Amino acid sequence: MILAAFAACDRVTSPSLRDGGEDGAVATWEQLDAGTVNYNAVAGNSPANVFIVGDQGTILHWDGTALVPEASGTVANLRGVSVVDETLVYAVGEQGTLLRRESGVWVQDPPVSSAVLNAIHGTGTYAVAVGEQATILTYSQGTWGPVPDAPANSYYDVSFASDGCQVVGGLGIVVRVDWAKRSIVSTSLISNTNFAYTKTLAAAIPYGSGSLFVGVDGAFFYWANNAVTRKATLPQKFLRAISVVDGTAWIVGHEGFVLSGPVDSALTVVPVPDERWLVGVYAASASDVWVVGRSGLIMRGPPGARGPIDGGVP
């Protein structure tokens, strides 16, 4: 087995397939073992503009040809990333770290909180970062500031919603935030007449007229018009991230758990090479999916769709 690694200024250009044994689907994931740090999030706005962030201030940029390490200016563990376009990217992490990439250069904004920041969602005008200790921050007109009166909780993801953005966290909480006014719109819990979900929601993504949520114990919910339904009964894994492209969902979680399939139909388990925790996924297209996780794991697939590697990640 050949492993690909990189130094601080090297380009990652020599990945190899991990031996997947008899399972051909496993063997056709493109897999990088890019160092030993934990990779915590992946996002992009096109197949040729993908960012991966991880521990020790690690940032990798897929430019359509290779993964290129970029200088973040910090050694803090980075937990979340949001890609607006080719020139503007946001990243957040521990110790209240707030980063922006503008015209290819990462700059660090002065922290307004010492809390661990787990996720961020940004546009060309606003950004919202969320984290531990009831922390919800908004960025507007060049300034970060806290959203007052945020419910006491830990928050793990934030994404676009029709009335601004939505934040999810522990105890099944969903908070709607008006990022322009820096205020709380509403606070709800995931529940209906048939169940009450009081565990951690780890990720949220817009879908149709509502949103999809995933979390602890195989949670997979659809919320629209203040009504929630459980999309499927899934194995009781900690589901950490979700991405949807062309109506197909990709969901990743602990113990090497990957699910894929039409959002409104049956999902199937996708084989992976090992059982490292998977914590981030970005589907750039139906045939171009990035998955990141613990101990230097970066995979690109889906299995069987990308063909063999020839001289680097194609």
N, C-alpha and C positions, 0 to 999 in steps of 0.2 A: 504494500500500500504506500503510495507516495502522498506526502502532505505538502500543501502550499502554505508558505508563511511569508511575512514581509517585515522589513525594517521600517523605521519611521518615515523614510522618504522613498521607499520602493513602490513600484506598481505591482499589483497582484496579477500575474499573467500566466501562472502555471498550475491551475487547479487540476485535480484528478478525480476520477470516479472512485468512490469507496467500494470495496468488494461487498456486494449485496448478497452473496451466497446464491441460492437457487432462485431467489425472487427477482425476476427481471425488472419489475417496476422499481424496486429499491435501487438496483444497479444503475438506473438511468437518471437518478437525481444527479445533477452537477453539485459537487460538494467541495467547499473550501474549508480547510482547517487553518484559518487566518490568525495565527497567534493563539494565545490562551485566555485572553480577556473574555468576559461575558459581553455578548452583543444584546442590547436591550430593546431596540426598536428599529424599524425600517419603514421608509416612506418615499414616495416619488410623485412626479406629475406626468411622467412619460417613461417608456421603456429605456430611454437614453439619459434619464436624469433621476437617479435613485440614490438615497443617502441612508447609511447605516450608522448608528451611534452605539457606544458601549462604555465599559468601564475605563478609568484612567484617562478620560477626555478623548477617547478614540472616536474619530469620524472617518468614514470611508465614503467616497463618491464614485458611483458607477456612471461613467461618461459615455456609455455606448460601446466602449472598447475594453476597458479594464477598470478594476477597483483601484482608486487612487487615494491613499491616506492624505488627509488634510490637517493642518495645524489648527487645533481648537483654541490654544492659548490657556488651557486649563487641564488639571489632572483630576478634576472631580468626575465621579461616575455619571455619565449621561444616560438619562432614562427615556427621553422622548424626542421626536423630531417631526416637523411639519414642513412640507415642501410646497411653496406657493408657485414658483416658476423657476426658470433657469438662473435667475439672479437673486431671488429672495428665499431664504430657508431659515427656520427657527429650530433651536434645540434647547432642552432644559435638563437639569439633573440635580444631584445632591448639593447640599449647602446653598440652596436657593439659586443655583447657577442658571443664568439667562444668556443665551447666545443668539446672535443673528449673523447670517451670511449674506453679504451684499457685494455684488460684483466680484465674487470669488474669494472674498476675505472674511474670516470669522472675527466678530468683535463681541466683547463681553459687556453686557449692560450692568450697571451697579445693582446688586441684589437688594430687594425690598423685603426679603424674608430669608431666614436660615433654614426653612423647612425643605425636606426632600420634595422635589418637583418631579412628578411621574409622567406627565404628558403635556402636549401643547398642540393647539390648532391655530393657524394663522391665515390671514388674507393680506392683500396689499395695503389694507387700511388698519385692521385690528389683529390682535392675537390674544388668546386666553391660555394661561398655564395653570395647572392644577396639581395638588400634591397632598402631603400629610398635614396634620394639624389644622384641618379645615381651611386649607390654603387655596384660594382662587384669585388669580391675578389677571389683570387685563392690561394690554399695551395699546396706547392710542396717542397720536401726535408726538411720538418719540419718548413717551413716558410710561413706565410701569407703575401700577398701583393696585392695592388690594380691593377686592369686592367686599364691602362691609356686610356683616350679619350672615355670613355663610354658615349653614348648619354644621354643628360639631361632628366631623366625620373625616375619614381619609378618602381622597379622590384619586382615581386611577386612569381616567381617560376623559377626553373632551372632543366633541366633534360638532360640525355645523348642524343647525336646526332651523326651522322656519322662522322662529322668533329670536334668533341670535345664535346661541349655542347651547349644548346640553352636556352636563357633567355627570359622570357615574362614579359610584364608590361603594363603600361598605354598607352592609345592612340593606342592600337592594335599593339604595337611594339614587334618585335622578333629579338633578337640579337644572333648571333652565335659567340662563344668564343673558341679560341684555348687555352685550359687550360695549356698545356705544355709550350707554348710560351708567355702566359699571354698577349694575344692580341685579338682585335676584328677582326673576320673574315668577317662579313657582318652585315648590319642592314636593316631590311625590315619592312613593315607594312602589316597587314592582309587586303588584298583587291584583287579584280579581276575586270573583265570588268562589272560585274553585281552589285557590291557593294563595299563600303569602310567602314571597321569597325574601328572606332576611339575611342572605349571605352576600359575598362580594361580587359586584359587577366590575369586570376588568376592562371591558372595551365596548365602544359604541360606534355605530356607523349609520349614516342616513341610508334609507332604502324606501323606494316608492314614496308614499305620502307620510311615512313615519321613520322609525329607526329600528335597527337590530342591535341587541345587546347580548354579550356572552359573559360567563363568569364561572364561579365555583360550582362543583357538582354537575357539570354538563349543562349549565344554564344556557339557553338559546331562546331569546324572546323577541317578539315583534311588537312594537308599541306605536299606535297611530290613533289620533283623535281621542286621546285619554283612555284608550282601551288596550289591554295587553293580552297577548296569546303566547303560549309556549309553542315554538315552531316544531320541536321534535323532542322525544325522550332520548337523550344521549347518554353514553357511559359517564359515570361520575368522575370525570377528570376536571382539573382546574383549567378551563379554557381561557387563554390569555389575550388573544387577538383575533380579529376578523377583517377580511377584505372581500369585496364583491366586485366582479367585473362581468358584464354581459349577462347578469342574472345568476351567475354562478358564485357561490360562497366558498371561501377558503378560511378555515378555522384551525388555529393551532393551540396547543396546550402542553402541559407537563407530560413527562415520560414519553417524549417523542410522538405525541398524539397529533395527527393531521386528519381533518375531515374536508371533503369537498363534494359539491353537487349543486343542482339548482336550488335556490333559496326556497322555492315553493314546492319542492319535491323531496325525495329521499336523499340523504347524505350518505356517503360511503367513506370508510376509513382508507386513507392513502398510506401505503407502506413507506417507512423511512429507514435509514441505515442503522440508527441506534436510538437509545432512549434518553438522550439529553433533553432537558427542558427547552421547549420552544416557546418564545415569548413575543415574536413579532412576525407579521406577514404583510406583504404588499403584492397585489396582483396587478401588474402593469398592463397585462393583456391576458387573453385566454390561454396563450402559449408562453407566458413569461411571468412566473411567480417566484418571489423572493421570500425565504424563510430564514429567521435568525434565532439564535438561542445561546445557551450557556456553553462555556469552555471553548470559545472560538468557533462556534458552529455557524456557517452560512451555507444555505442550500438554494439552488435555483432549479426550477422545474416548469411545468409538472412532469412527472415521470412519463417517458415515452413520447413527449411532444417536442423536445428540443434537439434530439439527435446527439451523436457523439461529440466529444470535445476534440478540437483540433487546434493546437497551438494557443490555448488560452480560452477564457470564457467567451463564447461567441456572442 
